[in-house]
Structure formats: C-alpha cells, structure tokens
Amino acid sequence: MSLQDDLAAVKGCLEDLVRTVGQLERSIAAEKGVTSGPPQSRPENLVTIPDTPYDSGLWTDSDDEGLGARDRHAP
C-alpha cells in the first residue's frame, strides 16, 4: 500500500469513528430523555485557581500530611 492509500484508510476509519460516537451520544441522550442541542456550558459556580505560588506563610506551623508534626517522631 502507498502512503496515500494508508491516509485514505485512516481518514475513512476516523469518519466512521466520528459517526459512531455521534450515534452513541444520540442514543445515550435518548435514554436519558435529553433532546439534542448545543453543548452545555460549564457551571457558573466554578472557582478559578491562579497559577501564582501561594504565600509560604500560609504553611507555617502546619503538619506534613501523612508524616505528622515536624517536632515529633514516629513511635
């Protein structure tokens, strides 16, 4: 097979996959009684967490989770 034949076969498989996933989504929606429509948006109660590092002062006097307090030793 040539590269063009391989690409055509992959494209056909991809189109079949897209069609099958669409049918699956429609059948699941029908089972749940949902009508097809635009995709639902994200819930409005989500909180955005910034990428900036936290202030290290927040962790002063805290225990290392699972390791216990810093000034104590395991039995």
PDB file of N, CA, C and O in Angstrom:
ATOM      1  N   MET A   1       0.830  -1.186   0.000  1.00  0.00           N
ATOM      2  CA  MET A   1       0.000   0.000   0.000  1.00  0.00           C
ATOM      3  C   MET A   1       0.875   1.250   0.000  1.00  0.00           C
ATOM      4  O   MET A   1       1.953   1.272   0.593  1.00  0.00           O
ATOM      5  N   SER A   2       0.405   2.248  -0.651  1.00  0.00           N
ATOM      6  CA  SER A   2       1.147   3.506  -0.679  1.00  0.00           C
ATOM      7  C   SER A   2       0.722   4.373   0.504  1.00  0.00           C
ATOM      8  O   SER A   2      -0.260   4.086   1.190  1.00  0.00           O
ATOM      9  N   LEU A   3       1.469   5.412   0.716  1.00  0.00           N
ATOM     10  CA  LEU A   3       1.158   6.348   1.787  1.00  0.00           C
ATOM     11  C   LEU A   3      -0.221   6.968   1.580  1.00  0.00           C
ATOM     12  O   LEU A   3      -0.968   7.154   2.540  1.00  0.00           O
ATOM     13  N   GLN A   4      -0.557   7.284   0.346  1.00  0.00           N
ATOM     14  CA  GLN A   4      -1.868   7.880   0.042  1.00  0.00           C
ATOM     15  C   GLN A   4      -2.991   6.903   0.372  1.00  0.00           C
ATOM     16  O   GLN A   4      -4.040   7.309   0.873  1.00  0.00           O
ATOM     17  N   ASP A   5      -2.777   5.621   0.095  1.00  0.00           N
ATOM     18  CA  ASP A   5      -3.774   4.605   0.418  1.00  0.00           C
ATOM     19  C   ASP A   5      -3.953   4.495   1.940  1.00  0.00           C
ATOM     20  O   ASP A   5      -5.069   4.378   2.447  1.00  0.00           O
ATOM     21  N   ASP A   6      -2.821   4.536   2.647  1.00  0.00           N
ATOM     22  CA  ASP A   6      -2.878   4.475   4.107  1.00  0.00           C
ATOM     23  C   ASP A   6      -3.632   5.670   4.676  1.00  0.00           C
ATOM     24  O   ASP A   6      -4.463   5.525   5.571  1.00  0.00           O
ATOM     25  N   LEU A   7      -3.331   6.851   4.146  1.00  0.00           N
ATOM     26  CA  LEU A   7      -4.014   8.059   4.625  1.00  0.00           C
ATOM     27  C   LEU A   7      -5.510   8.013   4.339  1.00  0.00           C
ATOM     28  O   LEU A   7      -6.317   8.440   5.164  1.00  0.00           O
ATOM     29  N   ALA A   8      -5.877   7.496   3.175  1.00  0.00           N
ATOM     30  CA  ALA A   8      -7.296   7.370   2.829  1.00  0.00           C
ATOM     31  C   ALA A   8      -7.994   6.385   3.763  1.00  0.00           C
ATOM     32  O   ALA A   8      -9.133   6.609   4.172  1.00  0.00           O
ATOM     33  N   ALA A   9      -7.307   5.296   4.096  1.00  0.00           N
ATOM     34  CA  ALA A   9      -7.883   4.309   5.008  1.00  0.00           C
ATOM     35  C   ALA A   9      -8.051   4.896   6.410  1.00  0.00           C
ATOM     36  O   ALA A   9      -9.075   4.668   7.055  1.00  0.00           O
ATOM     37  N   VAL A  10      -7.064   5.645   6.884  1.00  0.00           N
ATOM     38  CA  VAL A  10      -7.151   6.283   8.202  1.00  0.00           C
ATOM     39  C   VAL A  10      -8.271   7.313   8.214  1.00  0.00           C
ATOM     40  O   VAL A  10      -9.020   7.402   9.187  1.00  0.00           O
ATOM     41  N   LYS A  11      -8.391   8.085   7.149  1.00  0.00           N
ATOM     42  CA  LYS A  11      -9.454   9.080   7.066  1.00  0.00           C
ATOM     43  C   LYS A  11     -10.829   8.410   7.115  1.00  0.00           C
ATOM     44  O   LYS A  11     -11.736   8.898   7.789  1.00  0.00           O
ATOM     45  N   GLY A  12     -10.980   7.292   6.398  1.00  0.00           N
ATOM     46  CA  GLY A  12     -12.243   6.551   6.425  1.00  0.00           C
ATOM     47  C   GLY A  12     -12.553   6.016   7.811  1.00  0.00           C
ATOM     48  O   GLY A  12     -13.697   6.082   8.260  1.00  0.00           O
ATOM     49  N   CYS A  13     -11.540   5.486   8.494  1.00  0.00           N
ATOM     50  CA  CYS A  13     -11.730   4.981   9.861  1.00  0.00           C
ATOM     51  C   CYS A  13     -12.115   6.116  10.808  1.00  0.00           C
ATOM     52  O   CYS A  13     -12.980   5.941  11.666  1.00  0.00           O
ATOM     53  N   LEU A  14     -11.484   7.266  10.659  1.00  0.00           N
ATOM     54  CA  LEU A  14     -11.791   8.409  11.501  1.00  0.00           C
ATOM     55  C   LEU A  14     -13.223   8.886  11.275  1.00  0.00           C
ATOM     56  O   LEU A  14     -13.928   9.210  12.232  1.00  0.00           O
ATOM     57  N   GLU A  15     -13.653   8.931  10.027  1.00  0.00           N
ATOM     58  CA  GLU A  15     -15.027   9.327   9.733  1.00  0.00           C
ATOM     59  C   GLU A  15     -16.023   8.336  10.331  1.00  0.00           C
ATOM     60  O   GLU A  15     -17.068   8.732  10.846  1.00  0.00           O
ATOM     61  N   ASP A  16     -15.690   7.033  10.259  1.00  0.00           N
ATOM     62  CA  ASP A  16     -16.547   6.018  10.881  1.00  0.00           C
ATOM     63  C   ASP A  16     -16.617   6.214  12.389  1.00  0.00           C
ATOM     64  O   ASP A  16     -17.686   6.098  12.988  1.00  0.00           O
ATOM     65  N   LEU A  17     -15.480   6.510  12.998  1.00  0.00           N
ATOM     66  CA  LEU A  17     -15.438   6.733  14.441  1.00  0.00           C
ATOM     67  C   LEU A  17     -16.282   7.934  14.827  1.00  0.00           C
ATOM     68  O   LEU A  17     -17.050   7.861  15.786  1.00  0.00           O
ATOM     69  N   VAL A  18     -16.156   9.040  14.102  1.00  0.00           N
ATOM     70  CA  VAL A  18     -16.936  10.240  14.394  1.00  0.00           C
ATOM     71  C   VAL A  18     -18.426   9.950  14.260  1.00  0.00           C
ATOM     72  O   VAL A  18     -19.223  10.389  15.090  1.00  0.00           O
ATOM     73  N   ARG A  19     -18.801   9.218  13.228  1.00  0.00           N
ATOM     74  CA  ARG A  19     -20.209   8.876  13.013  1.00  0.00           C
ATOM     75  C   ARG A  19     -20.716   7.982  14.149  1.00  0.00           C
ATOM     76  O   ARG A  19     -21.817   8.192  14.658  1.00  0.00           O
ATOM     77  N   THR A  20     -19.921   6.990  14.547  1.00  0.00           N
ATOM     78  CA  THR A  20     -20.322   6.067  15.605  1.00  0.00           C
ATOM     79  C   THR A  20     -20.448   6.777  16.949  1.00  0.00           C
ATOM     80  O   THR A  20     -21.390   6.514  17.697  1.00  0.00           O
ATOM     81  N   VAL A  21     -19.519   7.670  17.265  1.00  0.00           N
ATOM     82  CA  VAL A  21     -19.598   8.433  18.516  1.00  0.00           C
ATOM     83  C   VAL A  21     -20.839   9.315  18.508  1.00  0.00           C
ATOM     84  O   VAL A  21     -21.509   9.439  19.534  1.00  0.00           O
ATOM     85  N   GLY A  22     -21.157   9.925  17.382  1.00  0.00           N
ATOM     86  CA  GLY A  22     -22.374  10.731  17.279  1.00  0.00           C
ATOM     87  C   GLY A  22     -23.614   9.908  17.529  1.00  0.00           C
ATOM     88  O   GLY A  22     -24.522  10.356  18.229  1.00  0.00           O
ATOM     89  N   GLN A  23     -23.674   8.693  16.965  1.00  0.00           N
ATOM     90  CA  GLN A  23     -24.809   7.807  17.189  1.00  0.00           C
ATOM     91  C   GLN A  23     -24.902   7.405  18.658  1.00  0.00           C
ATOM     92  O   GLN A  23     -25.994   7.347  19.222  1.00  0.00           O
ATOM     93  N   LEU A  24     -23.756   7.129  19.275  1.00  0.00           N
ATOM     94  CA  LEU A  24     -23.733   6.761  20.687  1.00  0.00           C
ATOM     95  C   LEU A  24     -24.225   7.910  21.557  1.00  0.00           C
ATOM     96  O   LEU A  24     -25.016   7.700  22.477  1.00  0.00           O
ATOM     97  N   GLU A  25     -23.764   9.118  21.272  1.00  0.00           N
ATOM     98  CA  GLU A  25     -24.216  10.290  22.038  1.00  0.00           C
ATOM     99  C   GLU A  25     -25.718  10.480  21.909  1.00  0.00           C
ATOM    100  O   GLU A  25     -26.394  10.782  22.893  1.00  0.00           O
ATOM    101  N   ARG A  26     -26.250  10.303  20.689  1.00  0.00           N
ATOM    102  CA  ARG A  26     -27.695  10.457  20.481  1.00  0.00           C
ATOM    103  C   ARG A  26     -28.480   9.377  21.217  1.00  0.00           C
ATOM    104  O   ARG A  26     -29.538   9.657  21.780  1.00  0.00           O
ATOM    105  N   SER A  27     -27.971   8.144  21.217  1.00  0.00           N
ATOM    106  CA  SER A  27     -28.696   7.069  21.893  1.00  0.00           C
ATOM    107  C   SER A  27     -28.670   7.257  23.406  1.00  0.00           C
ATOM    108  O   SER A  27     -29.661   6.974  24.079  1.00  0.00           O
ATOM    109  N   ILE A  28     -27.563   7.726  23.943  1.00  0.00           N
ATOM    110  CA  ILE A  28     -27.487   7.991  25.387  1.00  0.00           C
ATOM    111  C   ILE A  28     -28.417   9.138  25.754  1.00  0.00           C
ATOM    112  O   ILE A  28     -29.114   9.079  26.767  1.00  0.00           O
ATOM    113  N   ALA A  29     -28.428  10.175  24.936  1.00  0.00           N
ATOM    114  CA  ALA A  29     -29.315  11.304  25.200  1.00  0.00           C
ATOM    115  C   ALA A  29     -30.770  10.857  25.132  1.00  0.00           C
ATOM    116  O   ALA A  29     -31.592  11.320  25.924  1.00  0.00           O
ATOM    117  N   ALA A  30     -31.102   9.970  24.205  1.00  0.00           N
ATOM    118  CA  ALA A  30     -32.476   9.481  24.085  1.00  0.00           C
ATOM    119  C   ALA A  30     -32.862   8.656  25.309  1.00  0.00           C
ATOM    120  O   ALA A  30     -33.999   8.737  25.775  1.00  0.00           O
ATOM    121  N   GLU A  31     -31.931   7.867  25.830  1.00  0.00           N
ATOM    122  CA  GLU A  31     -32.205   7.074  27.026  1.00  0.00           C
ATOM    123  C   GLU A  31     -32.450   7.965  28.233  1.00  0.00           C
ATOM    124  O   GLU A  31     -33.270   7.640  29.092  1.00  0.00           O
ATOM    125  N   LYS A  32     -31.755   9.069  28.302  1.00  0.00           N
ATOM    126  CA  LYS A  32     -31.905   9.988  29.431  1.00  0.00           C
ATOM    127  C   LYS A  32     -33.032  10.980  29.210  1.00  0.00           C
ATOM    128  O   LYS A  32     -33.356  11.752  30.112  1.00  0.00           O
ATOM    129  N   GLY A  33     -33.632  10.974  28.040  1.00  0.00           N
ATOM    130  CA  GLY A  33     -34.720  11.896  27.746  1.00  0.00           C
ATOM    131  C   GLY A  33     -34.246  13.300  27.443  1.00  0.00           C
ATOM    132  O   GLY A  33     -35.003  14.259  27.598  1.00  0.00           O
ATOM    133  N   VAL A  34     -33.009  13.431  27.014  1.00  0.00           N
ATOM    134  CA  VAL A  34     -32.440  14.740  26.705  1.00  0.00           C
ATOM    135  C   VAL A  34     -32.567  14.977  25.205  1.00  0.00           C
ATOM    136  O   VAL A  34     -32.265  14.097  24.398  1.00  0.00           O
ATOM    137  N   THR A  35     -33.010  16.152  24.848  1.00  0.00           N
ATOM    138  CA  THR A  35     -33.059  16.478  23.428  1.00  0.00           C
ATOM    139  C   THR A  35     -31.714  17.020  23.006  1.00  0.00           C
ATOM    140  O   THR A  35     -31.005  17.638  23.800  1.00  0.00           O
ATOM    141  N   SER A  36     -31.367  16.792  21.766  1.00  0.00           N
ATOM    142  CA  SER A  36     -30.076  17.278  21.294  1.00  0.00           C
ATOM    143  C   SER A  36     -30.133  18.789  21.142  1.00  0.00           C
ATOM    144  O   SER A  36     -31.145  19.352  20.726  1.00  0.00           O
ATOM    145  N   GLY A  37     -29.064  19.408  21.477  1.00  0.00           N
ATOM    146  CA  GLY A  37     -28.974  20.859  21.401  1.00  0.00           C
ATOM    147  C   GLY A  37     -27.533  21.262  21.537  1.00  0.00           C
ATOM    148  O   GLY A  37     -26.634  20.427  21.445  1.00  0.00           O
ATOM    149  N   PRO A  38     -27.309  22.537  21.754  1.00  0.00           N
ATOM    150  CA  PRO A  38     -25.927  22.975  21.909  1.00  0.00           C
ATOM    151  C   PRO A  38     -25.311  22.375  23.166  1.00  0.00           C
ATOM    152  O   PRO A  38     -26.022  22.103  24.132  1.00  0.00           O
ATOM    153  N   PRO A  39     -24.007  22.168  23.164  1.00  0.00           N
ATOM    154  CA  PRO A  39     -23.362  21.621  24.348  1.00  0.00           C
ATOM    155  C   PRO A  39     -23.585  22.530  25.552  1.00  0.00           C
ATOM    156  O   PRO A  39     -23.627  23.755  25.433  1.00  0.00           O
ATOM    157  N   GLN A  40     -23.724  21.905  26.700  1.00  0.00           N
ATOM    158  CA  GLN A  40     -23.958  22.678  27.911  1.00  0.00           C
ATOM    159  C   GLN A  40     -22.691  23.407  28.316  1.00  0.00           C
ATOM    160  O   GLN A  40     -21.582  22.901  28.145  1.00  0.00           O
ATOM    161  N   SER A  41     -22.873  24.599  28.853  1.00  0.00           N
ATOM    162  CA  SER A  41     -21.719  25.377  29.298  1.00  0.00           C
ATOM    163  C   SER A  41     -21.285  24.909  30.682  1.00  0.00           C
ATOM    164  O   SER A  41     -21.996  24.162  31.353  1.00  0.00           O
ATOM    165  N   ARG A  42     -20.124  25.355  31.088  1.00  0.00           N
ATOM    166  CA  ARG A  42     -19.615  24.992  32.405  1.00  0.00           C
ATOM    167  C   ARG A  42     -20.482  25.610  33.486  1.00  0.00           C
ATOM    168  O   ARG A  42     -21.053  26.681  33.285  1.00  0.00           O
ATOM    169  N   PRO A  43     -20.587  24.957  34.617  1.00  0.00           N
ATOM    170  CA  PRO A  43     -21.348  25.542  35.726  1.00  0.00           C
ATOM    171  C   PRO A  43     -20.735  26.870  36.157  1.00  0.00           C
ATOM    172  O   PRO A  43     -19.520  27.056  36.096  1.00  0.00           O
ATOM    173  N   GLU A  44     -21.584  27.776  36.587  1.00  0.00           N
ATOM    174  CA  GLU A  44     -21.109  29.111  36.959  1.00  0.00           C
ATOM    175  C   GLU A  44     -20.454  29.150  38.330  1.00  0.00           C
ATOM    176  O   GLU A  44     -19.822  30.149  38.673  1.00  0.00           O
ATOM    177  N   ASN A  45     -20.586  28.095  39.124  1.00  0.00           N
ATOM    178  CA  ASN A  45     -20.036  28.116  40.477  1.00  0.00           C
ATOM    179  C   ASN A  45     -18.599  27.599  40.549  1.00  0.00           C
ATOM    180  O   ASN A  45     -18.106  27.303  41.637  1.00  0.00           O
ATOM    181  N   LEU A  46     -17.921  27.486  39.403  1.00  0.00           N
ATOM    182  CA  LEU A  46     -16.525  27.064  39.406  1.00  0.00           C
ATOM    183  C   LEU A  46     -15.632  28.205  39.885  1.00  0.00           C
ATOM    184  O   LEU A  46     -15.879  29.376  39.594  1.00  0.00           O
ATOM    185  N   VAL A  47     -14.609  27.840  40.613  1.00  0.00           N
ATOM    186  CA  VAL A  47     -13.658  28.818  41.131  1.00  0.00           C
ATOM    187  C   VAL A  47     -12.358  28.674  40.357  1.00  0.00           C
ATOM    188  O   VAL A  47     -11.836  27.567  40.224  1.00  0.00           O
ATOM    189  N   THR A  48     -11.836  29.768  39.851  1.00  0.00           N
ATOM    190  CA  THR A  48     -10.566  29.740  39.137  1.00  0.00           C
ATOM    191  C   THR A  48      -9.428  29.784  40.148  1.00  0.00           C
ATOM    192  O   THR A  48      -9.408  30.638  41.035  1.00  0.00           O
ATOM    193  N   ILE A  49      -8.488  28.865  40.010  1.00  0.00           N
ATOM    194  CA  ILE A  49      -7.333  28.817  40.899  1.00  0.00           C
ATOM    195  C   ILE A  49      -6.159  29.426  40.147  1.00  0.00           C
ATOM    196  O   ILE A  49      -5.809  28.956  39.064  1.00  0.00           O
ATOM    197  N   PRO A  50      -5.543  30.473  40.709  1.00  0.00           N
ATOM    198  CA  PRO A  50      -4.454  31.140  39.994  1.00  0.00           C
ATOM    199  C   PRO A  50      -3.207  30.258  39.917  1.00  0.00           C
ATOM    200  O   PRO A  50      -3.011  29.362  40.737  1.00  0.00           O
ATOM    201  N   ASP A  51      -2.374  30.529  38.920  1.00  0.00           N
ATOM    202  CA  ASP A  51      -1.128  29.789  38.744  1.00  0.00           C
ATOM    203  C   ASP A  51      -0.003  30.327  39.617  1.00  0.00           C
ATOM    204  O   ASP A  51       1.054  29.705  39.720  1.00  0.00           O
ATOM    205  N   THR A  52      -0.219  31.466  40.239  1.00  0.00           N
ATOM    206  CA  THR A  52       0.827  32.062  41.075  1.00  0.00           C
ATOM    207  C   THR A  52       1.029  31.211  42.320  1.00  0.00           C
ATOM    208  O   THR A  52       0.071  30.625  42.823  1.00  0.00           O
ATOM    209  N   PRO A  53       2.263  31.131  42.831  1.00  0.00           N
ATOM    210  CA  PRO A  53       2.526  30.323  44.028  1.00  0.00           C
ATOM    211  C   PRO A  53       1.849  30.926  45.261  1.00  0.00           C
ATOM    212  O   PRO A  53       1.655  32.138  45.356  1.00  0.00           O
ATOM    213  N   TYR A  54       1.499  30.054  46.192  1.00  0.00           N
ATOM    214  CA  TYR A  54       0.904  30.502  47.445  1.00  0.00           C
ATOM    215  C   TYR A  54       1.972  31.133  48.336  1.00  0.00           C
ATOM    216  O   TYR A  54       3.160  30.836  48.206  1.00  0.00           O
ATOM    217  N   ASP A  55       1.543  31.989  49.223  1.00  0.00           N
ATOM    218  CA  ASP A  55       2.423  32.604  50.206  1.00  0.00           C
ATOM    219  C   ASP A  55       2.899  31.506  51.165  1.00  0.00           C
ATOM    220  O   ASP A  55       2.071  30.809  51.753  1.00  0.00           O
ATOM    221  N   SER A  56       4.204  31.341  51.331  1.00  0.00           N
ATOM    222  CA  SER A  56       4.731  30.277  52.185  1.00  0.00           C
ATOM    223  C   SER A  56       4.334  30.479  53.647  1.00  0.00           C
ATOM    224  O   SER A  56       4.375  29.533  54.434  1.00  0.00           O
ATOM    225  N   GLY A  57       3.957  31.677  54.009  1.00  0.00           N
ATOM    226  CA  GLY A  57       3.499  31.932  55.366  1.00  0.00           C
ATOM    227  C   GLY A  57       2.213  31.200  55.710  1.00  0.00           C
ATOM    228  O   GLY A  57       1.904  30.999  56.885  1.00  0.00           O
ATOM    229  N   LEU A  58       1.471  30.806  54.703  1.00  0.00           N
ATOM    230  CA  LEU A  58       0.245  30.056  54.954  1.00  0.00           C
ATOM    231  C   LEU A  58       0.532  28.686  55.559  1.00  0.00           C
ATOM    232  O   LEU A  58      -0.327  28.108  56.224  1.00  0.00           O
ATOM    233  N   TRP A  59       1.731  28.167  55.331  1.00  0.00           N
ATOM    234  CA  TRP A  59       2.045  26.809  55.760  1.00  0.00           C
ATOM    235  C   TRP A  59       2.861  26.781  57.053  1.00  0.00           C
ATOM    236  O   TRP A  59       3.273  25.706  57.489  1.00  0.00           O
ATOM    237  N   THR A  60       3.101  27.920  57.665  1.00  0.00           N
ATOM    238  CA  THR A  60       3.842  27.963  58.925  1.00  0.00           C
ATOM    239  C   THR A  60       3.059  27.208  59.991  1.00  0.00           C
ATOM    240  O   THR A  60       1.840  27.352  60.081  1.00  0.00           O
ATOM    241  N   ASP A  61       3.746  26.407  60.797  1.00  0.00           N
ATOM    242  CA  ASP A  61       3.151  25.615  61.879  1.00  0.00           C
ATOM    243  C   ASP A  61       2.158  24.575  61.377  1.00  0.00           C
ATOM    244  O   ASP A  61       1.265  24.176  62.124  1.00  0.00           O
ATOM    245  N   SER A  62       2.287  24.142  60.173  1.00  0.00           N
ATOM    246  CA  SER A  62       1.379  23.112  59.659  1.00  0.00           C
ATOM    247  C   SER A  62       2.069  21.754  59.713  1.00  0.00           C
ATOM    248  O   SER A  62       3.296  21.663  59.698  1.00  0.00           O
ATOM    249  N   ASP A  63       1.275  20.726  59.773  1.00  0.00           N
ATOM    250  CA  ASP A  63       1.809  19.366  59.757  1.00  0.00           C
ATOM    251  C   ASP A  63       1.987  18.921  58.314  1.00  0.00           C
ATOM    252  O   ASP A  63       1.241  19.338  57.428  1.00  0.00           O
ATOM    253  N   ASP A  64       2.980  18.072  58.088  1.00  0.00           N
ATOM    254  CA  ASP A  64       3.125  17.448  56.785  1.00  0.00           C
ATOM    255  C   ASP A  64       2.124  16.298  56.754  1.00  0.00           C
ATOM    256  O   ASP A  64       2.244  15.337  57.514  1.00  0.00           O
ATOM    257  N   GLU A  65       1.160  16.403  55.886  1.00  0.00           N
ATOM    258  CA  GLU A  65       0.084  15.429  55.853  1.00  0.00           C
ATOM    259  C   GLU A  65       0.636  14.024  55.659  1.00  0.00           C
ATOM    260  O   GLU A  65       1.379  13.757  54.714  1.00  0.00           O
ATOM    261  N   GLY A  66       0.263  13.140  56.560  1.00  0.00           N
ATOM    262  CA  GLY A  66       0.721  11.766  56.485  1.00  0.00           C
ATOM    263  C   GLY A  66       2.054  11.539  57.168  1.00  0.00           C
ATOM    264  O   GLY A  66       2.433  10.391  57.402  1.00  0.00           O
ATOM    265  N   LEU A  67       2.781  12.606  57.497  1.00  0.00           N
ATOM    266  CA  LEU A  67       4.090  12.463  58.139  1.00  0.00           C
ATOM    267  C   LEU A  67       4.061  12.898  59.593  1.00  0.00           C
ATOM    268  O   LEU A  67       4.989  12.601  60.345  1.00  0.00           O
ATOM    269  N   GLY A  68       3.017  13.592  59.999  1.00  0.00           N
ATOM    270  CA  GLY A  68       2.921  14.056  61.371  1.00  0.00           C
ATOM    271  C   GLY A  68       3.572  15.421  61.548  1.00  0.00           C
ATOM    272  O   GLY A  68       4.035  16.042  60.591  1.00  0.00           O
ATOM    273  N   ALA A  69       3.593  15.861  62.773  1.00  0.00           N
ATOM    274  CA  ALA A  69       4.159  17.169  63.090  1.00  0.00           C
ATOM    275  C   ALA A  69       5.672  17.127  62.976  1.00  0.00           C
ATOM    276  O   ALA A  69       6.289  16.073  63.129  1.00  0.00           O
ATOM    277  N   ARG A  70       6.256  18.273  62.707  1.00  0.00           N
ATOM    278  CA  ARG A  70       7.706  18.344  62.470  1.00  0.00           C
ATOM    279  C   ARG A  70       8.523  18.100  63.736  1.00  0.00           C
ATOM    280  O   ARG A  70       9.643  17.596  63.656  1.00  0.00           O
ATOM    281  N   ASP A  71       7.984  18.448  64.897  1.00  0.00           N
ATOM    282  CA  ASP A  71       8.767  18.332  66.132  1.00  0.00           C
ATOM    283  C   ASP A  71       8.539  16.999  66.847  1.00  0.00           C
ATOM    284  O   ASP A  71       9.053  16.803  67.948  1.00  0.00           O
ATOM    285  N   ARG A  72       7.792  16.093  66.257  1.00  0.00           N
ATOM    286  CA  ARG A  72       7.538  14.794  66.883  1.00  0.00           C
ATOM    287  C   ARG A  72       8.102  13.687  66.003  1.00  0.00           C
ATOM    288  O   ARG A  72       8.269  13.867  64.797  1.00  0.00           O
ATOM    289  N   HIS A  73       8.389  12.560  66.603  1.00  0.00           N
ATOM    290  CA  HIS A  73       8.939  11.416  65.884  1.00  0.00           C
ATOM    291  C   HIS A  73       7.976  10.259  65.925  1.00  0.00           C
ATOM    292  O   HIS A  73       7.133  10.173  66.818  1.00  0.00           O
ATOM    293  N   ALA A  74       8.096   9.368  64.960  1.00  0.00           N
ATOM    294  CA  ALA A  74       7.254   8.177  64.929  1.00  0.00           C
ATOM    295  C   ALA A  74       7.632   7.260  66.080  1.00  0.00           C
ATOM    296  O   ALA A  74       8.793   7.240  66.489  1.00  0.00           O
ATOM    297  N   PRO A  75       6.682   6.502  66.612  1.00  0.00           N
ATOM    298  CA  PRO A  75       6.988   5.600  67.741  1.00  0.00           C
ATOM    299  C   PRO A  75       7.967   4.512  67.357  1.00  0.00           C
ATOM    300  O   PRO A  75       8.323   3.680  68.191  1.00  0.00           O
TER     301      PRO A  75
END
